[in-house]
Amino acid sequence: MSRRYTILQSNVTDLGFVDELQDALDQLRASTGLAFSYAFSDEPADRLARHVYGERNDRAVLTLVDDHATPVRYLITEAPTREEAQRVASALEQRLPSVPVEELQRDAAEPGRRPETLVLLALGADEAYDEASANIIRDALGSDDPVVRLKAVEASSLTLWSELLLAVEAARDSDPDPRVRELATRALSGEWGRREHLDEGDRP
């Protein structure tokens, strides 16, 4: 299954967003014939909740994720092909307030940025390698701030980009902060590029 992540402008505490999402799904059904219905909700980690919607013909799965720790609310679109995942996600992005990758890049590259913006950038980036986003994350791995480096390692592990492996290996071997070295070790010892962002064991 191919995945597309959409960072939403909705705050994780906005309970009314579920109704907005349902309206968007109703519009999607009318325009494309894709019929999604609520399947289940769970909390796979502390301060992390997901709400899953399945398509009646198994053409796609949507997962609304509320990450109260970062904080961020995002939508994962899964489909058998990258093209189908992009098609469904793009249709939803026209109906739901979302954050474009260019804005995520700008926020993550900003001097004095919040370290969490690196995670948002990694989540919002496409599966295909994006040199501009990768360079922002790679530069953050060399920051003087250990919290920024920690989030840069987390961001690296959320991508599917093998081009960031060497930078994370360097963090594992030589970063002066033991927390950064430990997280880099965990990222490299797991399945690189898993992009779940749902497993408590993968969080710093």
N, C-alpha and C positions, 0 to 999 in steps of 0.2 A: 504493500500500500504506500502511496505517495502522500506527503503531508504538506499543507500550507498553513502557516500561522498568521493570524490577523490580530494585531494589538488594537484593542478597543479603547475609545475615549471614555467609556463608562467607568465610573468609580466602583470598586469592589463592594462598597456598602450600598449601592443603588439597587434596591430590591425590585424596582419597577422595570429594570432592564429585561427581565425574563419576558415580560409582555411585549417589549419592543422586538426582542428576538423572535417571538412567536408571530408577530405581525410580518416581520421580514421573511420568515419561512412560508407564511401564507402567500405572500407576494411571489416568492420564488416558485412555489407550486403552480400558481396561476400562469407564470411566464415560461417555465421550463418543464413542468410536469413532474419535477422532483418533489416527492412527498415525504417530509420528515416528521417523525413523532417522537415524543419524549420516551426514553428507554429507562434510564436510572440515574441516580446521583450517588456519589460516595465521597469520602474524605481520605485519600490515600496517604496523606501526611499532615502534620500539624499545621494549622492555618492555611490549608490548601483544600479546595473543594472542586469537584468537577460534575458537570451535568451533561449527560450523553443523549444525543438524538440520532436515531437510525433512519435511513431511507427505506421505504417499504420494499423496494426491489434490490436492496443491498448495493446500490450504486455509490453510496457515500455514507460517511459517519461524521457527525459534528460533535465536538466536545467543547463546552464552555468551561473555562478554567478560571476560578477565582483564587488568586495567590495573594493572601493578606500580608504575607511577610515582605514582599518586594516593594510596594503592592502593585499589582497589575491584574487586569482582567483581559483574557485573550481567548480567541476561538481557534480551534484546530480543525481543519477540514481534511479528511482522509478519503481517498478514492483510489481505484485500481491503477490509474495512470496519473502522471504529473499534470498532463493537459486537463484531465477531468477535475483534478483537485483545484487547479488554478481557475478553471471555468466557474465552478461552484463558489469558490472563495471570492472571486471578483464580483460575481452577481450579488453576494451578500454584502460586500464592502460598499456597493452602490446604495445599499439600503440601511446600513448601520454606520454610525460615526466611528471611524477608525483612524489610526495614526500611520501615515505613509512612511516608507522606509527612509526617505530623504530627511524627514523630521527626526526620526530615530537616530540617524547618523549625525545630524547637527547637534542634537542634545548630548550624544555620547562623546563627541569630539570637543565639546565646549570646555574651556578652561574652568576649573572649579566645579565640574559636573558632579552630579550625584553618582556614586559608583553603580547604583542599580540601573542606570541608563545603559550600561554595557550589556546587562542581561536582557533588557528590553530590545536592544538592537539585535542580539543574537536570536532571540525568539522571532522577531519580525522579519529577519532576513530570509531570503529564498533558499531552497535546498541547493541550488546551483551556486558555485563559488562566486562571491562578490568581493572584488579586490578592495574597493573603497571601505566596506564594512570590516573586512579582515584586517586592513591596515590600522583602523581605529582600535580594534581589539589588541592587535600586536603591539601598537605603541603604548597602550595602557598596561601591558605586561611589564613595561620598563618604567612605570611611574615610581616616584619617590614615596607615594602613599601605599602602604601595604594593603589597605582595604580595597583600593582601586585594583591592585594586582590580583587580589583574591577574587574580585568580581570578574576580572578579565579572564582568569582561569575558568571560572564557572561559565562565562560567555563562550569561551573557546570550546568547552565540552558540549555545549548545546548546539553547536553547528555540526554540519556534516563535512567540514572542510579539512582534509588531510594537510592542507598547506599550513595549518596552525600547529601541527604536531610538534615540529622542532622547537617552536617558541615555548610550548608547554613543557616539553622535555627539559629545556633550559631552566624553566622555573622550578621544576622538580629537583634538578641537580644543584642549583646554585642560588636560589632565592634566599635572602637573609632572614626571611620570616618563616618560622616552622609551620604556621598555618597554611601559607601559600604552598610550601613544599608538600605538605600532607594532601591538600586538595588536588594538586597536580598529579600526585602519585595515584590517588583514587580515580581521577579522570582517565589516566593512561592505563590503569589496570582493568578498567571496565571496557564495555563495547564503545569505542570512540564514535561520537556523533549520534548517540541514541536519541537525543532531543526529547526525551519524555518530560523532563522538568516536573515529574510527579513523584519521584522516589525520594523519600526523606533521607535515605542514605547518601544521596548525591548532593545534598545541600550543605554549604559551609556552616 
